[in-house]
Amino acid sequence: MAAAAGLAVTLVPVLMGYLIRGRIPAEEENPIKPFLIALYHPLLEGALRRPKAVLFAAVAILAATLWP
């Protein structure tokens, strides 16, 4: 974990400098953003309307990972 964190802090920024060329578009110009927001808002509203169901689902997923 320490090696992965070290690489993430040191190597990734250097590689980004080498591999990402040109102008990076602004967030508002991203064509995928409206689709993701349209997908996110109903999911968030549903989760906030039913917090106990979300908590139960999280505990059920956690329990399912303990089985194997």
Backbone as CSV, one residue per row, in Angstrom:
resi,resn,N_x,N_y,N_z,CA_x,CA_y,CA_z,C_x,C_y,C_z
1,MET,0.817,-1.176,0.000,0.000,0.000,0.000,0.872,1.255,0.000
2,ALA,1.942,1.207,0.753,2.822,2.377,0.804,3.477,2.611,-0.553
3,ALA,3.854,1.528,-1.231,4.468,1.676,-2.550,3.463,2.238,-3.548
4,ALA,2.214,1.782,-3.492,1.181,2.300,-4.386,0.925,3.782,-4.118
5,ALA,0.894,4.162,-2.850,0.695,5.567,-2.510,1.878,6.408,-2.982
6,GLY,3.082,5.876,-2.817,4.270,6.599,-3.289,4.267,6.797,-4.793
7,LEU,3.880,5.752,-5.529,3.799,5.883,-6.987,2.700,6.855,-7.398
8,ALA,1.586,6.823,-6.694,0.490,7.722,-7.032,0.887,9.179,-6.835
9,VAL,1.728,9.433,-5.851,2.125,10.809,-5.567,3.276,11.265,-6.459
10,THR,4.160,10.353,-6.841,5.353,10.764,-7.580,5.264,10.464,-9.079
11,LEU,4.860,9.268,-9.446,4.910,8.851,-10.841,3.721,9.349,-11.657
12,VAL,2.541,9.316,-11.102,1.340,9.674,-11.857,1.385,11.122,-12.358
13,PRO,1.737,12.109,-11.555,1.797,13.476,-12.099,2.812,13.629,-13.234
14,VAL,3.936,12.939,-13.134,4.939,13.020,-14.196,4.398,12.397,-15.477
15,LEU,3.778,11.231,-15.363,3.206,10.588,-16.549,2.078,11.423,-17.153
16,MET,1.291,12.073,-16.315,0.242,12.947,-16.844,0.852,14.080,-17.656
17,GLY,1.947,14.617,-17.191,2.616,15.681,-17.929,3.105,15.215,-19.284
18,TYR,3.557,13.972,-19.377,4.038,13.441,-20.645,2.910,12.988,-21.566
19,LEU,1.875,12.404,-21.022,0.866,11.748,-21.840,-0.332,12.624,-22.203
20,ILE,-0.658,13.600,-21.386,-1.811,14.454,-21.684,-1.304,15.679,-22.423
21,ARG,-1.689,15.778,-23.672,-1.233,16.888,-24.505,-2.428,17.713,-24.949
22,GLY,-2.190,18.948,-25.266,-3.243,19.803,-25.770,-4.029,20.467,-24.656
23,ARG,-5.085,21.105,-25.072,-5.925,21.836,-24.128,-6.902,20.884,-23.461
24,ILE,-7.003,20.960,-22.178,-7.976,20.162,-21.438,-9.262,20.973,-21.384
25,PRO,-10.366,20.428,-21.908,-11.604,21.213,-21.939,-12.146,21.476,-20.532
26,ALA,-12.866,22.576,-20.419,-13.473,22.933,-19.130,-14.566,21.934,-18.791
27,GLU,-14.897,21.878,-17.526,-15.908,20.932,-17.067,-17.261,21.208,-17.716
28,GLU,-17.572,22.473,-17.938,-18.854,22.835,-18.538,-18.957,22.395,-19.997
29,GLU,-17.828,22.206,-20.670,-17.817,21.809,-22.079,-17.859,20.294,-22.259
30,ASN,-17.796,19.542,-21.200,-17.766,18.089,-21.295,-19.134,17.581,-21.753
31,PRO,-19.195,16.815,-22.861,-20.489,16.360,-23.364,-21.114,15.235,-22.530
32,ILE,-20.345,14.587,-21.684,-20.865,13.478,-20.876,-21.495,13.987,-19.581
33,LYS,-21.116,15.170,-19.151,-21.561,15.698,-17.863,-23.082,15.758,-17.722
34,PRO,-23.844,16.278,-18.692,-25.307,16.324,-18.505,-25.926,14.933,-18.329
35,PHE,-25.409,13.946,-19.051,-25.921,12.579,-18.910,-25.654,12.041,-17.514
36,LEU,-24.452,12.253,-17.008,-24.115,11.751,-15.679,-24.903,12.459,-14.586
37,ILE,-25.126,13.755,-14.745,-25.924,14.484,-13.758,-27.366,14.004,-13.797
38,ALA,-27.899,13.772,-15.005,-29.271,13.271,-15.124,-29.405,11.882,-14.502
39,LEU,-28.354,11.106,-14.505,-28.361,9.785,-13.886,-28.176,9.873,-12.367
40,TYR,-27.353,10.809,-11.922,-26.987,10.918,-10.517,-28.122,11.478,-9.653
41,HIS,-28.777,12.525,-10.118,-29.784,13.191,-9.293,-30.926,12.268,-8.869
42,PRO,-31.542,11.479,-9.758,-32.605,10.589,-9.281,-32.105,9.530,-8.299
43,LEU,-30.895,9.024,-8.515,-30.340,8.044,-7.586,-30.097,8.661,-6.212
44,LEU,-29.576,9.872,-6.194,-29.327,10.553,-4.928,-30.635,10.854,-4.205
45,GLU,-31.629,11.347,-4.936,-32.914,11.646,-4.308,-33.561,10.382,-3.754
46,GLY,-33.478,9.275,-4.495,-34.019,8.013,-4.004,-33.307,7.524,-2.755
47,ALA,-31.998,7.680,-2.724,-31.232,7.253,-1.551,-31.559,8.121,-0.335
48,LEU,-31.770,9.409,-0.560,-32.103,10.288,0.556,-33.536,10.080,1.041
49,ARG,-34.426,9.626,0.160,-35.800,9.342,0.570,-35.903,8.072,1.388
50,ARG,-35.024,7.111,1.128,-35.073,5.803,1.807,-33.728,5.464,2.449
51,PRO,-33.335,6.172,3.500,-32.015,5.922,4.092,-31.891,4.541,4.729
52,LYS,-32.990,4.035,5.306,-32.906,2.716,5.933,-32.707,1.623,4.889
53,ALA,-33.342,1.754,3.736,-33.167,0.765,2.669,-31.737,0.796,2.135
54,VAL,-31.172,1.989,2.021,-29.790,2.113,1.541,-28.830,1.488,2.552
55,LEU,-29.071,1.745,3.815,-28.226,1.153,4.859,-28.351,-0.368,4.865
56,PHE,-29.577,-0.869,4.727,-29.780,-2.314,4.666,-29.065,-2.927,3.465
57,ALA,-29.156,-2.270,2.311,-28.475,-2.772,1.111,-26.958,-2.792,1.314
58,ALA,-26.417,-1.762,1.950,-24.977,-1.717,2.204,-24.548,-2.848,3.142
59,VAL,-25.332,-3.086,4.178,-25.011,-4.172,5.116,-25.154,-5.521,4.424
60,ALA,-26.157,-5.678,3.561,-26.341,-6.932,2.829,-25.169,-7.193,1.881
61,ILE,-24.702,-6.151,1.216,-23.542,-6.310,0.317,-22.305,-6.669,1.133
62,LEU,-22.118,-6.023,2.273,-20.996,-6.353,3.140,-21.076,-7.798,3.607
63,ALA,-22.253,-8.247,3.997,-22.425,-9.630,4.446,-22.150,-10.602,3.300
64,ALA,-22.547,-10.230,2.088,-22.302,-11.109,0.950,-20.815,-11.237,0.639
65,THR,-20.037,-10.226,0.946,-18.604,-10.318,0.692,-17.904,-11.171,1.750
66,LEU,-18.519,-11.352,2.894,-17.912,-12.181,3.928,-18.066,-13.665,3.626
67,TRP,-19.045,-14.042,2.832,-19.326,-15.455,2.557,-18.153,-16.164,1.854
68,PRO,-17.625,-15.667,0.745,-16.529,-16.392,0.082,-15.288,-16.363,0.932
